[in-house]
Amino acid sequence: MGFRRLDGRRHRACQTCPAHHGRTRSRKGGLKIWPFSLFRRSGKTNVRKIDERFATAGQVRPEDIAQLAQEGYVAILCARPDNEEPGQPAFAVIACEAENHDMKAVHVPVTGAPSAAQADRFKEAMKAFDGPVLGYCRSGARAAVLYSSIRQ
């Protein structure tokens, strides 16, 4: 007998559960059981515009760069350290793809709260760009904090 949830239905982990019948991989090879299914990519980067000069997003993938260039972004700023999470594309790959689309790319890796040196580096990078910039990290929060540090 499998686990029963409070609503009486079988728990997903049960071998007889109709959700996946004991199979945990999709036809494409990806994990399809919770929590892995929560992080499935929808195909479009979720961009949150702060103002005309800056927007934030979660992790950007190389295949997203063409769309971002088409939307008018002139630069990408990465506030995420390389190898922070398995499967994360390296900044060098993102930067190379950005160059292929005539965009600039800057890496200001931040873990926790940004230091004064990181904020200064971000400020100098923003001065060099003439147009909208997309800042990204895992969720977009560190990029937003960096931008708020120069707006004060």
DSSP file (Angstrom, degrees, kcal/mol; ACC not computed):
  #  RESIDUE AA STRUCTURE BP1 BP2  ACC     N-H-->O    O-->H-N    N-H-->O    O-->H-N    TCO  KAPPA ALPHA  PHI   PSI    X-CA   Y-CA   Z-CA
    1    1 A M              0   0    0      0, 0.0     2,-0.1     0, 0.0     3,-0.1   0.000 360.0 360.0 360.0 136.9    0.0    0.0    0.0
    2    2 A G        -     0   0    0      1,-0.1     2,-0.1    12,-0.1    10,-0.1  -0.340 360.0 -80.0 -86.7 170.4    1.3    3.4   -0.9
    3    3 A F        -     0   0    0      8,-0.1     8,-2.5    -2,-0.1     2,-0.4  -0.410  43.4-144.6 -66.4 143.9    1.3    6.6    1.2
    4    4 A R  B     -A   10   0A   0      6,-0.2     6,-0.2    -2,-0.1     5,-0.1  -0.940   7.2-138.7-113.5 137.1   -2.0    8.4    1.3
    5    5 A R    >   -     0   0    0      4,-2.7     3,-1.9    -2,-0.4     6,-0.0  -0.309  35.5 -96.4 -81.4 172.7   -2.2   12.2    1.5
    6    6 A L  T 3  S+     0   0    0      1,-0.3    -1,-0.1     2,-0.1    -2,-0.0   0.790 125.3  58.2 -62.6 -27.5   -4.6   14.0    3.7
    7    7 A D  T 3  S-     0   0    0      2,-0.1    -1,-0.3     1,-0.1     3,-0.1   0.433 118.8-110.8 -84.3   3.0   -7.0   14.4    0.7
    8    8 A G  S <  S+     0   0    0     -3,-1.9    -2,-0.1     1,-0.3     2,-0.1   0.250  77.7 123.1  92.9 -13.0   -7.1   10.6    0.3
    9    9 A R  S    S-     0   0    0      1,-0.1    -4,-2.7    -5,-0.1    -1,-0.3  -0.419  70.0 -94.3 -80.5 159.5   -5.2   10.3   -3.0
   10   10 A R  B     -A    4   0A   0     -6,-0.2    -6,-0.2    -2,-0.1     2,-0.2  -0.398  40.7-108.7 -70.1 148.8   -2.0    8.3   -3.3
   11   11 A H    >   -     0   0    0     -8,-2.5     3,-1.8     1,-0.1     6,-0.1  -0.499  27.1-117.1 -73.8 147.7    1.3   10.0   -2.8
   12   12 A R  T 3  S+     0   0    0      1,-0.3    10,-0.3    -2,-0.2     5,-0.2   0.788 110.4  65.2 -57.3 -30.6    3.4   10.5   -6.0
   13   13 A A  T 3  S+     0   0    0      3,-0.1    -1,-0.3     7,-0.0     2,-0.1   0.626  77.3 109.1 -71.6 -11.2    6.2    8.3   -4.8
   14   14 A C  S X  S-     0   0    0     -3,-1.8     3,-1.6   -11,-0.2     8,-0.4  -0.417  73.8-132.1 -68.3 138.3    3.9    5.2   -4.7
   15   15 A Q  T 3  S+     0   0    0      1,-0.3    -1,-0.1     6,-0.1     8,-0.1   0.775 107.0  47.6 -61.6 -27.4    4.7    2.6   -7.5
   16   16 A T  T 3  S+     0   0    0      5,-0.1    -1,-0.3     6,-0.1    -6,-0.1   0.295  80.3 128.5 -98.9  10.5    1.0    2.4   -8.5
   17   17 A C    X>  -     0   0    0     -3,-1.6     4,-2.3    -5,-0.2     3,-0.8  -0.471  57.6-142.0 -67.1 131.0    0.5    6.2   -8.6
   18   18 A P  T 34 S+     0   0    0      0, 0.0    -1,-0.1     0, 0.0    -6,-0.1   0.653  90.3  79.8 -69.9 -12.8   -1.1    7.2  -11.9
   19   19 A A  T 34 S-     0   0    0      1,-0.1    -7,-0.1    -7,-0.0    -2,-0.0   0.898 126.2 -15.5 -62.4 -39.8    1.1   10.4  -12.0
   20   20 A H  T X4 S-     0   0    0     -3,-0.8     3,-2.7    -8,-0.2    -1,-0.1   0.392  77.9-130.6-145.6   1.1    4.1    8.5  -13.3
   21   21 A H  T 3< S-     0   0    0     -4,-2.3    -6,-0.1     1,-0.3     3,-0.1   0.810  79.2 -52.1  48.5  37.8    3.5    4.7  -12.7
   22   22 A G  T 3  S+     0   0    0     -8,-0.4     2,-0.5   -10,-0.3    -1,-0.3   0.321 111.8 121.3  86.0  -9.4    6.9    4.4  -11.1
   23   23 A R    <   -     0   0    0     -3,-2.7    -1,-0.3     1,-0.1     9,-0.0  -0.763  36.4-178.6 -89.5 129.9    8.8    6.0  -14.0
   24   24 A T        +     0   0    0     -2,-0.5     8,-2.0    -3,-0.1     9,-0.5   0.452  58.3  72.9-107.9  -1.3   10.7    9.1  -12.9
   25   25 A R  B    S-B   31   0B   0      6,-0.2     6,-0.2     7,-0.1     5,-0.1  -0.917  70.9-135.7-117.5 142.0   12.2   10.1  -16.2
   26   26 A S    >   -     0   0    0      4,-2.9     3,-1.6    -2,-0.4    -2,-0.1  -0.259  38.3 -95.2 -80.7 176.2   10.4   11.7  -19.2
   27   27 A R  T 3  S+     0   0    0      1,-0.3    -1,-0.1     2,-0.1    -2,-0.0   0.806 127.5  55.6 -62.9 -28.6   10.9   10.6  -22.8
   28   28 A K  T 3  S-     0   0    0      2,-0.1    -1,-0.3     1,-0.0     3,-0.1   0.478 121.0-109.0 -83.5  -2.0   13.5   13.4  -23.1
   29   29 A G  S <  S+     0   0    0     -3,-1.6     2,-0.1     1,-0.3    -2,-0.1   0.343  75.9 129.8  94.6  -6.5   15.4   12.0  -20.2
   30   30 A G        -     0   0    0      1,-0.1    -4,-2.9    -5,-0.1    -1,-0.3  -0.455  67.5 -99.7 -80.8 154.4   14.6   14.8  -17.7
   31   31 A L  B     -B   25   0B   0     -6,-0.2    -6,-0.2    -2,-0.1    -1,-0.1  -0.535  35.0-175.4 -70.0 135.7   13.3   14.2  -14.2
   32   32 A K        +     0   0    0     -8,-2.0     2,-0.3    -2,-0.2    -7,-0.1   0.266  50.1  91.9-120.0  12.1    9.5   14.6  -14.1
   33   33 A I  S >> S-     0   0    0     -9,-0.5     3,-1.1     1,-0.1     4,-1.0  -0.756  83.1 -58.6-104.3 156.1    8.8   14.2  -10.4
   34   34 A W  T 34 S+     0   0    0      1,-0.3    -2,-0.1    -2,-0.3    -1,-0.1  -0.411 116.8  24.6 -62.5 142.3    8.6   16.9   -7.8
   35   35 A P  T >4 S+     0   0    0      0, 0.0     3,-1.4     0, 0.0     4,-0.4  -0.994 122.5  54.3 -89.4  -2.2   10.7   18.9   -6.9
   36   36 A F  G X4 S+     0   0    0     -3,-1.1     3,-1.1     1,-0.3    -2,-0.2   0.820 100.9  60.2 -66.0 -30.9   12.5   18.7  -10.3
   37   37 A S  G >< S+     0   0    0     -4,-1.0     3,-1.0     1,-0.2    -1,-0.3   0.691  91.9  69.6 -70.7 -16.5    9.5   19.5  -12.3
   38   38 A L  G <  S+     0   0    0     -3,-1.4    -1,-0.2     1,-0.2    -2,-0.2   0.779  98.3  49.8 -69.1 -25.2    9.2   22.9  -10.6
   39   39 A F  G <  S+     0   0    0     -3,-1.1    -1,-0.2    -4,-0.4    -2,-0.2   0.183  75.9 136.3-103.3  16.7   12.3   24.1  -12.3
   40   40 A R    <   -     0   0    0     -3,-1.0     2,-0.2     1,-0.1    -3,-0.0  -0.433  59.0-115.8 -65.1 135.7   11.4   23.2  -15.9
   41   41 A R        -     0   0    0      1,-0.1    -1,-0.1    -2,-0.1     4,-0.1  -0.528  15.1-156.0 -75.8 136.5   12.2   26.0  -18.3
   42   42 A S        -     0   0    0      2,-0.3    -1,-0.1    -2,-0.2     3,-0.1   0.557  45.7-108.3 -88.3  -9.0    9.2   27.5  -20.1
   43   43 A G  S    S+     0   0    0      1,-0.2     2,-0.4     0, 0.0    -2,-0.1   0.234  92.4  80.7 102.9 -13.7   11.4   28.7  -23.0
   44   44 A K  S    S-     0   0    0     23,-0.0    -2,-0.3     3,-0.0     2,-0.3  -0.989  79.8-118.1-130.2 136.8   11.4   32.5  -22.2
   45   45 A T        -     0   0    0     -2,-0.4     2,-1.1    19,-0.1    15,-0.1  -0.527  26.4-127.8 -71.3 133.1   13.4   34.4  -19.7
   46   46 A N        -     0   0    0     -2,-0.3    12,-0.5     2,-0.0     2,-0.4  -0.717  32.6-169.2 -85.2  98.4   11.3   36.0  -17.0
   47   47 A V  E     -C   57   0C   0     -2,-1.1     2,-0.6    10,-0.1    10,-0.2  -0.761  11.7-161.5 -96.1 131.9   12.5   39.6  -17.1
   48   48 A R  E     -C   56   0C   0      8,-3.2     8,-2.6    -2,-0.4     2,-0.4  -0.943  14.9-144.2-114.3 110.7   11.5   42.1  -14.4
   49   49 A K  E     +C   55   0C   0     -2,-0.6     6,-0.3     6,-0.2     3,-0.1  -0.601  20.1 179.7 -78.9 125.5   12.0   45.7  -15.5
   50   50 A I        -     0   0    0      4,-2.0     2,-0.3    -2,-0.4     5,-0.2   0.877  68.4 -36.5 -88.8 -48.2   13.2   48.1  -12.8
   51   51 A D  S    S-     0   0    0      3,-2.0    -1,-0.4     0, 0.0     3,-0.3  -0.867  77.8 -71.1-156.7-169.8   13.3   51.2  -14.9
   52   52 A E  S    S+     0   0    0     -2,-0.3     3,-0.1     1,-0.2    -3,-0.0   0.713 129.1  45.7 -66.1 -19.4   14.3   52.2  -18.5
   53   53 A R  S    S+     0   0    0      1,-0.2    80,-2.2    79,-0.1     2,-0.3   0.736 116.1  29.5 -95.5 -27.1   18.0   51.6  -17.7
   54   54 A F  E     + d   0 133C   0     -3,-0.3    -4,-2.0    78,-0.2    -3,-2.0  -0.992  50.3 174.1-146.0 142.4   18.0   48.2  -15.9
   55   55 A A  E     -Cd  49 134C   0     78,-1.9    80,-3.1    -2,-0.3     2,-0.3  -0.953  18.2-143.4-139.2 158.8   16.0   45.0  -15.7
   56   56 A T  E     +Cd  48 135C   0     -8,-2.6    -8,-3.2    -2,-0.3     2,-0.3  -0.843  17.9 171.6-123.1 161.1   16.7   41.7  -13.8
   57   57 A A  E     -Cd  47 136C   0     78,-1.5    80,-1.3    -2,-0.3    86,-0.2  -0.970  32.7-105.4-155.8 164.5   16.2   38.1  -14.5
   58   58 A G  S    S-     0   0    0    -12,-0.5    81,-0.2    -2,-0.3    80,-0.2   0.001  81.5 -24.7 -75.5-165.0   17.0   34.7  -13.1
   59   59 A Q        -     0   0    0     79,-1.1     2,-0.4    77,-0.1    -1,-0.2  -0.179  66.7-145.8 -51.4 127.0   19.6   32.5  -14.8
   60   60 A V        -     0   0    0     -3,-0.2    -1,-0.1    29,-0.1    34,-0.1  -0.782   9.6-151.6 -94.3 139.1   20.1   33.4  -18.4
   61   61 A R    >>  -     0   0    0     -2,-0.4     3,-2.1     1,-0.1     4,-0.6  -0.758  27.7-110.9-106.6 156.2   20.9   30.6  -20.8
   62   62 A P  G >4 S+     0   0    0      0, 0.0     3,-1.1     0, 0.0     4,-0.4   0.852 118.2  58.6 -55.0 -35.6   23.0   31.0  -24.1
   63   63 A E  G 34 S+     0   0    0      1,-0.2     4,-0.3     2,-0.1     3,-0.1   0.621  99.5  59.9 -71.4 -11.3   19.8   30.3  -26.1
   64   64 A D  G <> S+     0   0    0     -3,-2.1     4,-1.9     1,-0.1     3,-0.2   0.656  83.8  81.1 -85.6 -17.6   18.1   33.3  -24.5
   65   65 A I  H <X S+     0   0    0     -3,-1.1     4,-2.6    -4,-0.6     5,-0.2   0.873  85.6  55.1 -63.0 -41.9   20.7   35.9  -25.7
   66   66 A A  H  > S+     0   0    0     -4,-0.4     4,-2.0     1,-0.2    -1,-0.2   0.911 110.1  47.1 -59.0 -42.9   19.3   36.3  -29.2
   67   67 A Q  H  > S+     0   0    0     -4,-0.3     4,-1.6    -3,-0.2    -1,-0.2   0.894 111.3  51.3 -65.8 -40.2   15.9   37.2  -27.8
   68   68 A L  H  <>S+     0   0    0     -4,-1.9     5,-1.9     2,-0.2     4,-0.3   0.894 110.2  49.0 -65.0 -39.8   17.4   39.6  -25.2
   69   69 A A  H ><5S+     0   0    0     -4,-2.6     3,-1.2     1,-0.2    -1,-0.2   0.893 109.6  52.6 -64.6 -39.3   19.3   41.4  -28.0
   70   70 A Q  H 3<5S+     0   0    0     -4,-2.0    -1,-0.2     1,-0.3    -2,-0.2   0.824 103.1  58.2 -65.3 -31.3   16.2   41.6  -30.1
   71   71 A E  T 3<5S-     0   0    0     -4,-1.6    -1,-0.3    -5,-0.1    -2,-0.2   0.539 125.1-102.1 -77.9  -6.0   14.4   43.2  -27.1
   72   72 A G  T < 5 +     0   0    0     -3,-1.2     2,-0.2    -4,-0.3    -3,-0.2   0.503  67.4 150.1 103.9   5.2   17.0   46.0  -27.1
   73   73 A Y      < -     0   0    0     -5,-1.9    -1,-0.3     1,-0.1    60,-0.2  -0.540  25.5-169.2 -72.0 134.3   19.4   45.1  -24.3
   74   74 A V        +     0   0    0     58,-2.7    30,-2.1    -2,-0.2     2,-0.3   0.617  66.9  20.1 -97.9 -16.0   22.9   46.4  -25.0
   75   75 A A  E     -fe 104 133C   0     57,-1.0    59,-2.3    28,-0.2     2,-0.4  -0.989  59.2-144.4-152.2 157.5   24.6   44.5  -22.1
   76   76 A I  E     -fe 105 134C   0     28,-2.1    30,-2.4    -2,-0.3     2,-0.5  -0.991  12.4-162.5-124.4 132.7   24.3   41.7  -19.7
   77   77 A L  E     -fe 106 135C   0     57,-2.9    59,-2.7    -2,-0.4     2,-0.6  -0.970   6.4-155.9-118.3 120.3   25.6   41.8  -16.2
   78   78 A C  E     +fe 107 136C   0     28,-3.0    30,-2.9    -2,-0.5    59,-0.2  -0.851  16.9 175.9 -99.0 120.6   26.1   38.5  -14.3
   79   79 A A        +     0   0    0     57,-3.2    31,-1.8    -2,-0.6    58,-0.2   0.155  54.9  97.7-103.6  16.6   26.0   38.8  -10.5
   80   80 A R  S    S-     0   0    0     56,-0.3    31,-0.1    29,-0.2    11,-0.1  -0.902  73.2-126.0-111.8 129.4   26.3   35.0  -10.1
   81   81 A P    >   -     0   0    0      0, 0.0     3,-1.0     0, 0.0    -2,-0.1  -0.408  36.2-101.6 -67.3 147.4   29.5   33.2   -9.4
   82   82 A D  T 3  S+     0   0    0      1,-0.2     8,-0.1     2,-0.1     0, 0.0  -0.364 104.5  20.6 -63.7 150.3   30.4   30.3  -11.7
   83   83 A N  T 3  S+     0   0    0      5,-0.2    -1,-0.2     2,-0.2     7,-0.1   0.724  78.1 133.5  61.7  26.3   29.7   26.8  -10.4
   84   84 A E  S <  S+     0   0    0     -3,-1.0    -2,-0.1     1,-0.2    -1,-0.1   0.815  78.6  13.8 -70.2 -29.2   27.2   28.1   -7.9
   85   85 A E  S >  S-     0   0    0      3,-0.0     3,-1.7     0, 0.0    -1,-0.2  -0.997  91.8 -97.7-147.0 141.4   24.8   25.3   -8.9
   86   86 A P  T 3  S+     0   0    0      0, 0.0    -2,-0.0     0, 0.0     0, 0.0  -0.350 109.0  22.4 -60.9 139.6   25.2   22.1  -11.0
   87   87 A G  T 3  S+     0   0    0      1,-0.3     0, 0.0    -2,-0.0     0, 0.0   0.396  86.2 139.1  86.6  -3.8   24.1   22.6  -14.6
   88   88 A Q    <   -     0   0    0     -3,-1.7    -1,-0.3     1,-0.1    -5,-0.2  -0.577  58.0-116.6 -74.4 130.3   24.6   26.4  -14.5
   89   89 A P        -     0   0    0      0, 0.0   -29,-0.1     0, 0.0    -1,-0.1  -0.450  33.0-110.1 -67.7 141.2   26.1   27.7  -17.7
   90   90 A A    >>  -     0   0    0     -2,-0.1     4,-1.6     1,-0.1     3,-0.6  -0.342  20.4-119.9 -67.9 150.6   29.5   29.4  -17.2
   91   91 A F  H 3> S+     0   0    0      1,-0.2     4,-3.2     2,-0.2     5,-0.2   0.863 112.0  62.4 -60.0 -36.0   29.8   33.1  -17.6
   92   92 A A  H 3> S+     0   0    0      1,-0.2     4,-2.2     2,-0.2    -1,-0.2   0.869 103.3  49.1 -58.9 -37.2   32.3   32.7  -20.4
   93   93 A V  H <> S+     0   0    0     -3,-0.6     4,-2.1     2,-0.2    -1,-0.2   0.913 113.0  46.6 -68.0 -43.1   29.7   30.9  -22.5
   94   94 A I  H  X S+     0   0    0     -4,-1.6     4,-2.3     2,-0.2    -2,-0.2   0.917 113.2  49.9 -63.6 -43.9   27.1   33.6  -21.9
   95   95 A A  H  X S+     0   0    0     -4,-3.2     4,-2.3     2,-0.2    -2,-0.2   0.891 109.6  50.7 -64.0 -40.7   29.7   36.3  -22.7
   96   96 A C  H  X S+     0   0    0     -4,-2.2     4,-1.7    -5,-0.2    -1,-0.2   0.919 112.0  46.9 -63.5 -44.0   30.7   34.6  -25.9
   97   97 A E  H  X S+     0   0    0     -4,-2.1     4,-0.7     1,-0.2    -2,-0.2   0.876 110.3  53.5 -65.9 -37.3   27.1   34.3  -27.0
   98   98 A A  H ><>S+     0   0    0     -4,-2.3     5,-2.6     1,-0.2     3,-1.0   0.911 106.8  51.8 -63.5 -42.2   26.5   38.0  -26.1
   99   99 A E  H ><5S+     0   0    0     -4,-2.3     3,-1.7     1,-0.3    -1,-0.2   0.865 102.6  59.6 -61.8 -35.8   29.4   39.1  -28.2
  100  100 A N  H 3<5S+     0   0    0     -4,-1.7    -1,-0.3     1,-0.3    -2,-0.2   0.729 109.2  44.6 -63.8 -20.7   27.9   37.1  -31.1
  101  101 A H  T <<5S-     0   0    0     -3,-1.0    -1,-0.3    -4,-0.7    -2,-0.2   0.046 122.1-104.8-111.1  23.0   24.9   39.4  -30.8
  102  102 A D  T < 5S+     0   0    0     -3,-1.7     2,-0.3     1,-0.2    -3,-0.2   0.840  78.9 131.7  57.7  38.0   26.8   42.6  -30.4
  103  103 A M      < -     0   0    0     -5,-2.6   -28,-0.2    -8,-0.1     2,-0.2  -0.858  53.7-127.4-114.7 153.5   26.2   42.9  -26.7
  104  104 A K  E     -f   75   0C   0    -30,-2.1   -28,-2.1    -2,-0.3     2,-0.4  -0.627  20.7-158.2 -92.2 157.9   28.6   43.5  -23.9
  105  105 A A  E     -f   76   0C   0     -2,-0.2     2,-0.4   -30,-0.2   -28,-0.2  -0.996   8.4-174.6-141.7 135.3   28.9   41.2  -20.9
  106  106 A V  E     -f   77   0C   0    -30,-2.4   -28,-3.0    -2,-0.4     2,-0.6  -0.981  13.2-148.5-130.9 140.7   30.3   41.9  -17.4
  107  107 A H  E     +f   78   0C   0     -2,-0.4   -28,-0.2   -30,-0.2   -30,-0.1  -0.939  23.7 162.9-114.3 114.8   30.8   39.5  -14.5
  108  108 A V        -     0   0    0    -30,-2.9     2,-0.1    -2,-0.6    -2,-0.0  -0.750  27.3-156.1-124.8  81.0   30.5   40.9  -11.0
  109  109 A P        -     0   0    0      0, 0.0     2,-0.4     0, 0.0   -29,-0.2  -0.382  13.3-174.2 -67.1 131.0   30.0   37.7   -8.9
  110  110 A V        -     0   0    0    -31,-1.8     2,-0.5    -2,-0.1    32,-0.1  -0.987  16.1-174.8-128.0 132.2   28.3   38.3   -5.6
  111  111 A T  S    S-     0   0    0     -2,-0.4     2,-0.2     2,-0.2   -31,-0.0  -0.990  71.0 -23.3-122.3 121.4   27.6   35.9   -2.8
  112  112 A G  S    S-     0   0    0     -2,-0.5     3,-0.0     2,-0.0    -2,-0.0  -0.567 125.5  -0.3  78.8-145.6   25.5   37.3    0.0
  113  113 A A  S    S-     0   0    0     -2,-0.2    -2,-0.2     1,-0.1     2,-0.1  -0.561  86.7-106.4 -77.7 140.4   25.4   41.1    0.3
  114  114 A P        -     0   0    0      0, 0.0    -1,-0.1     0, 0.0    -4,-0.1  -0.408  31.5-130.4 -69.0 142.1   27.6   43.0   -2.2
  115  115 A S     >  -     0   0    0     -2,-0.1     4,-2.2     1,-0.1     5,-0.2  -0.316  26.7-103.6 -80.9 171.2   30.8   44.6   -1.0
  116  116 A A  H  > S+     0   0    0      1,-0.2     4,-2.3     2,-0.2     5,-0.2   0.871 123.2  53.2 -63.8 -37.0   31.8   48.2   -1.6
  117  117 A A  H  > S+     0   0    0      2,-0.2     4,-2.4     1,-0.2    -1,-0.2   0.899 109.2  48.0 -65.8 -40.6   34.3   47.0   -4.2
  118  118 A Q  H  > S+     0   0    0      2,-0.2     4,-2.3     1,-0.2    -2,-0.2   0.902 111.7  49.7 -66.3 -40.4   31.6   45.0   -6.0
  119  119 A A  H  X S+     0   0    0     -4,-2.2     4,-2.3     2,-0.2    -2,-0.2   0.892 111.5  49.5 -64.4 -39.8   29.2   48.0   -6.0
  120  120 A D  H  X S+     0   0    0     -4,-2.3     4,-2.4     2,-0.2    -2,-0.2   0.908 110.6  49.6 -65.1 -42.3   32.0   50.2   -7.4
  121  121 A R  H  X S+     0   0    0     -4,-2.4     4,-2.1     1,-0.2    -2,-0.2   0.905 111.8  49.0 -63.5 -40.6   32.8   47.7  -10.1
  122  122 A F  H  X S+     0   0    0     -4,-2.3     4,-2.4     2,-0.2    -2,-0.2   0.912 110.0  51.6 -63.2 -43.2   29.1   47.5  -11.0
  123  123 A K  H  X S+     0   0    0     -4,-2.3     4,-1.7     1,-0.2    -2,-0.2   0.913 110.5  48.1 -61.4 -44.2   28.8   51.3  -11.1
  124  124 A E  H  X S+     0   0    0     -4,-2.4     4,-1.1     1,-0.2    -1,-0.2   0.891 111.4  50.9 -64.0 -39.7   31.8   51.6  -13.4
  125  125 A A  H  X S+     0   0    0     -4,-2.1     4,-0.6     1,-0.2     3,-0.5   0.910 108.3  51.5 -64.6 -41.7   30.3   49.0  -15.7
  126  126 A M  H >< S+     0   0    0     -4,-2.4     3,-0.8     1,-0.2    -1,-0.2   0.846 104.8  57.1 -65.1 -33.7   26.9   50.8  -15.8
  127  127 A K  H 3< S+     0   0    0     -4,-1.7    -1,-0.2     1,-0.2    -2,-0.2   0.827 103.0  55.8 -64.4 -30.7   28.7   54.0  -16.8
  128  128 A A  H 3< S+     0   0    0     -4,-1.1     2,-0.4    -3,-0.5    -1,-0.2   0.655  94.4  81.4 -77.6 -16.0   30.2   52.3  -19.8
  129  129 A F    <<  -     0   0    0     -3,-0.8     2,-0.7    -4,-0.6     4,-0.1  -0.780  58.5-162.9-100.0 133.0   26.9   51.1  -21.2
  130  130 A D        +     0   0    0     -2,-0.4    -3,-0.1     2,-0.1    -2,-0.0  -0.814  67.4  20.2-111.9  89.5   24.6   53.3  -23.3
  131  131 A G  S    S-     0   0    0     -2,-0.7   -58,-0.1   -78,-0.1     2,-0.1  -0.847 105.4 -25.8 142.1-178.8   21.2   51.6  -23.2
  132  132 A P        -     0   0    0      0, 0.0   -58,-2.7     0, 0.0   -57,-1.0  -0.373  54.6-157.7 -69.7 141.0   19.3   49.1  -21.2
  133  133 A V  E     -de  54  75C   0    -80,-2.2   -78,-1.9   -60,-0.2     2,-0.6  -0.931   7.6-146.4-119.9 140.0   21.2   46.5  -19.3
  134  134 A L  E     -de  55  76C   0    -59,-2.3   -57,-2.9    -2,-0.4     2,-0.4  -0.942  14.0-164.9-106.7 120.3   19.9   43.1  -18.1
  135  135 A G  E     +de  56  77C   0    -80,-3.1   -78,-1.5    -2,-0.6     2,-0.3  -0.874  13.8 179.7-101.8 135.8   21.4   41.9  -14.7
  136  136 A Y  E     +de  57  78C   0    -59,-2.7   -57,-3.2    -2,-0.4   -56,-0.3  -0.959  18.7 147.3-136.9 156.4   21.0   38.3  -13.8
  137  137 A C  S    S-     0   0    0    -80,-1.3   -57,-0.1    -2,-0.3   -77,-0.0  -0.702  72.3 -56.4-153.3-152.9   21.8   35.8  -11.0
  138  138 A R  S    S+     0   0    0     -2,-0.2   -79,-1.1   -80,-0.2   -80,-0.0   0.942 134.5   0.4 -65.5 -45.0   19.9   32.8   -9.8
  139  139 A S  S    S-     0   0    0    -81,-0.2   -81,-0.2   -82,-0.1    -1,-0.1   0.542  99.7-108.5-118.0 -13.6   16.7   34.7   -9.0
  140  140 A G  S  > S+     0   0    0    -83,-0.1     4,-1.8   -84,-0.1     5,-0.1   0.262  90.4 110.0  99.6 -10.0   17.6   38.3  -10.1
  141  141 A A  H  > S+     0   0    0      2,-0.2     4,-2.3     1,-0.2     5,-0.2   0.911  75.4  48.3 -68.8 -44.1   17.7   39.5   -6.4
  142  142 A R  H  > S+     0   0    0      1,-0.2     4,-2.3     2,-0.2    -1,-0.2   0.893 111.6  51.0 -65.1 -37.9   21.5   40.1   -6.2
  143  143 A A  H  > S+     0   0    0      1,-0.2     4,-2.1     2,-0.2    -1,-0.2   0.901 110.7  49.3 -64.1 -39.8   21.4   42.0   -9.5
  144  144 A A  H  X S+     0   0    0     -4,-1.8     4,-2.4     2,-0.2    -2,-0.2   0.885 109.5  51.6 -66.2 -38.9   18.6   44.2   -8.2
  145  145 A V  H  X S+     0   0    0     -4,-2.3     4,-1.6     2,-0.2    -2,-0.2   0.902 108.6  51.5 -65.2 -40.8   20.5   44.8   -5.0
  146  146 A L  H  X S+     0   0    0     -4,-2.3     4,-0.8     1,-0.2    -2,-0.2   0.931 111.4  47.3 -60.5 -44.7   23.6   45.9   -7.0
  147  147 A Y  H >X S+     0   0    0     -4,-2.1     4,-0.9     1,-0.2     3,-0.8   0.896 109.6  52.5 -66.0 -39.2   21.5   48.3   -9.0
  148  148 A S  H 3X S+     0   0    0     -4,-2.4     4,-0.7     1,-0.2    -1,-0.2   0.807 100.8  63.5 -66.4 -27.0   19.8   49.8   -5.9
  149  149 A S  H 3< S+     0   0    0     -4,-1.6    -1,-0.2     1,-0.2    -2,-0.2   0.801 107.2  41.7 -68.3 -27.0   23.3   50.4   -4.4
  150  150 A I  H << S+     0   0    0     -4,-0.8    -1,-0.2    -3,-0.8    -2,-0.2   0.613 107.1  61.9 -94.1 -11.8   24.1   52.9   -7.2
  151  151 A R  H  <        0   0    0     -4,-0.9    -2,-0.2     1,-0.2    -1,-0.2   0.601 360.0 360.0 -85.6 -11.7   20.7   54.5   -7.2
  152  152 A Q     <        0   0    0     -4,-0.7    -1,-0.2    -3,-0.1    -2,-0.1   0.478 360.0 360.0 -77.3 360.0   21.0   55.7   -3.6
